[in-house]
């Protein structure tokens, strides 16, 4: 009988030890799975942010306003005529369509702005940059009045001649 009691106690003690070992193993597996899930989700979020940044910047689109602009400059300056080619940059296709559809109005306002320029001012880099900004502001204003949601990002002179 003593042998039967010892065997029963060993089986019960061994059973408790097995339960503790199984419990610890399950706990370790759960912690490992939780850690792996955390790292995988964190990595996915980083990729999503990078993907969104790429989507936000489509390729630039350019519209050449042609024919080139030729205007008489105000009297008294060193140059009498300005001949200039202008290209407009945007990233929104509807801006190009709006500018093309309203080209006569756009050309009219740009010509008026060009005719007001002083030759001495246009001989400096600062003067040409101010003119670029003036054309940019003019186009932005006209696009807003036409209810165009896109924007002009840049105005570039591809030809600039004063005589």
C-alpha positions as CSV (number, residue, x, y, z in Angstrom):
1,X,0.0,0.0,0.0
2,X,2.8,2.4,0.7
3,X,4.0,1.9,-2.8
4,X,0.6,2.7,-4.2
5,X,0.5,6.0,-2.2
6,X,4.0,7.0,-3.3
7,X,3.0,6.3,-6.9
8,X,-0.2,8.4,-6.6
9,X,1.7,11.3,-5.0
10,X,4.4,11.2,-7.7
11,X,1.7,11.2,-10.4
12,X,-0.1,14.2,-8.8
13,X,3.1,16.1,-8.3
14,X,4.2,15.3,-11.8
15,X,0.8,16.4,-13.1
16,X,1.2,19.8,-11.4
17,X,4.7,20.2,-12.8
18,X,3.4,19.4,-16.3
19,X,0.6,22.0,-16.0
20,X,3.1,24.6,-14.8
21,X,5.5,23.8,-17.7
22,X,2.6,23.9,-20.3
23,X,1.3,27.2,-18.8
24,X,4.7,28.8,-19.1
25,X,5.2,27.5,-22.6
26,X,1.8,28.9,-23.7
27,X,2.6,32.2,-22.0
28,X,6.0,32.4,-23.9
29,X,4.3,31.6,-27.2
30,X,1.6,34.3,-26.7
31,X,4.2,36.9,-25.9
32,X,6.3,35.9,-28.9
33,X,3.2,36.1,-31.2
34,X,2.2,39.5,-29.7
35,X,5.7,40.8,-30.3
36,X,5.8,39.5,-33.9
37,X,2.4,41.0,-34.6
38,X,3.5,44.4,-33.2
39,X,6.7,44.5,-35.4
40,X,4.7,43.5,-38.5
41,X,2.1,46.1,-38.0
42,X,4.7,48.8,-37.3
43,X,6.5,47.9,-40.5
44,X,3.2,48.0,-42.5
45,X,2.5,51.5,-41.1
46,X,5.9,52.8,-42.2
47,X,5.3,51.5,-45.8
48,X,1.9,53.1,-45.9
49,X,3.3,56.5,-45.1
50,X,6.0,56.1,-47.8
51,X,3.3,55.1,-50.3
52,X,1.1,58.1,-49.5
53,X,4.1,60.5,-49.9
54,X,4.8,59.0,-53.4
55,X,1.1,59.3,-54.4
56,X,0.9,63.0,-53.3
57,X,3.5,64.1,-55.9
58,X,2.4,63.4,-59.5
59,X,4.7,64.3,-62.3
60,X,4.8,67.9,-63.3
61,X,2.8,69.0,-66.4
62,X,3.9,72.0,-68.6
63,X,1.9,74.2,-70.8
64,X,3.7,76.5,-73.3
65,X,1.8,79.7,-73.8
66,X,2.2,80.2,-77.6
67,X,2.8,82.1,-79.6
68,X,5.5,84.0,-77.7
69,X,4.6,87.3,-76.2
70,X,5.9,90.5,-78.0
71,X,5.2,93.8,-76.3
72,X,6.4,97.4,-76.5
73,X,8.0,98.5,-73.3
74,X,7.3,102.0,-71.9
75,X,9.3,104.8,-73.5
76,X,12.5,106.1,-71.9
77,X,14.1,102.8,-71.2
78,X,17.2,101.2,-72.8
79,X,15.0,98.6,-74.6
80,X,11.8,99.3,-76.6
81,X,10.5,95.7,-77.2
82,X,10.3,92.6,-75.1
83,X,9.9,89.1,-76.6
84,X,9.3,86.4,-74.1
85,X,8.2,82.7,-74.2
86,X,6.5,81.4,-71.1
87,X,5.8,77.9,-69.8
88,X,3.6,77.1,-66.9
89,X,4.1,74.1,-64.5
90,X,1.4,72.4,-62.6
91,X,0.7,68.9,-61.3
92,X,-3.1,69.1,-62.0
93,X,-4.3,68.2,-65.5
94,X,-7.5,70.3,-65.0
95,X,-5.3,73.4,-64.6
96,X,-3.8,72.8,-68.1
97,X,-7.3,72.3,-69.5
98,X,-8.6,75.5,-67.8
99,X,-5.7,77.6,-69.0
100,X,-6.1,76.3,-72.6
101,X,-9.9,76.9,-72.6
102,X,-9.4,80.5,-71.4
103,X,-6.2,81.3,-73.3
104,X,-7.5,84.5,-74.9
105,X,-8.3,86.0,-71.5
106,X,-5.0,84.7,-70.0
107,X,-2.9,86.1,-72.8
108,X,-4.7,89.5,-72.5
109,X,-3.9,89.9,-68.8
110,X,-0.3,88.6,-69.3
111,X,0.2,91.1,-72.1
112,X,-1.1,94.0,-70.0
113,X,1.3,93.0,-67.2
114,X,4.3,92.7,-69.6
115,X,3.6,96.2,-71.1
116,X,4.0,97.8,-67.7
117,X,7.5,96.5,-67.1
118,X,10.5,98.8,-67.1
119,X,13.5,97.7,-69.2
120,X,15.9,98.6,-66.5
121,X,14.2,96.3,-64.0
122,X,14.2,93.4,-66.4
123,X,17.9,93.6,-66.9
124,X,18.5,92.2,-63.4
125,X,17.8,88.7,-62.1
126,X,15.7,90.2,-59.3
127,X,13.6,92.1,-61.9
128,X,13.0,88.9,-63.9
129,X,12.1,86.9,-60.8
130,X,9.7,89.6,-59.8
131,X,8.1,89.4,-63.2
132,X,7.8,85.6,-62.8
133,X,6.1,86.0,-59.5
134,X,3.8,88.6,-60.9
135,X,2.7,86.2,-63.7
136,X,2.3,83.4,-61.2
137,X,0.1,85.6,-59.0
138,X,-1.9,86.7,-62.0
139,X,-2.5,83.1,-63.2
140,X,-3.4,82.0,-59.6
141,X,-5.9,84.9,-59.4
142,X,-7.5,84.0,-62.7
143,X,-7.7,80.3,-61.9
144,X,-9.5,81.1,-58.6
145,X,-11.9,83.4,-60.4
146,X,-12.6,80.5,-62.8
147,X,-13.2,78.2,-59.8
148,X,-10.3,75.9,-60.7
149,X,-9.2,73.9,-57.6
150,X,-5.7,73.2,-58.9
151,X,-2.7,75.6,-58.8
152,X,0.1,76.8,-60.9
153,X,3.4,75.7,-59.3
154,X,5.8,77.6,-61.5
155,X,6.3,80.1,-64.3
156,X,9.4,79.7,-66.5
157,X,10.8,81.9,-69.2
158,X,12.1,79.8,-72.0
159,X,13.0,82.8,-74.2
160,X,13.7,86.3,-73.0
161,X,14.8,89.0,-75.5
162,X,14.8,92.8,-75.1
163,X,15.7,95.1,-78.0
